[in-house]
């Protein structure tokens, strides 16, 4: 897991929001949708990236809510 930002990760048969680099979950939810909503709130408040993972641990999507080191051109 990346060291920065917030991550939505599988936690058994549930979903967790976890700060990058932490072993401890900030919150655990029954659905990924609920975890994404809470993770997005936290990421926006902290001005960091939200990284959403699939069940297999691969990254599904990322959203940046802070200073983007590689902003889109144009």
Secondary structure, 3 states (H helix, E strand, C coil): CCCCCEEEEEECCEEEEEECCCCCEEEEECCHHHHHHHHHHHHHHHCCEEEEECCCCCEEEEEECCCCCCCCCC
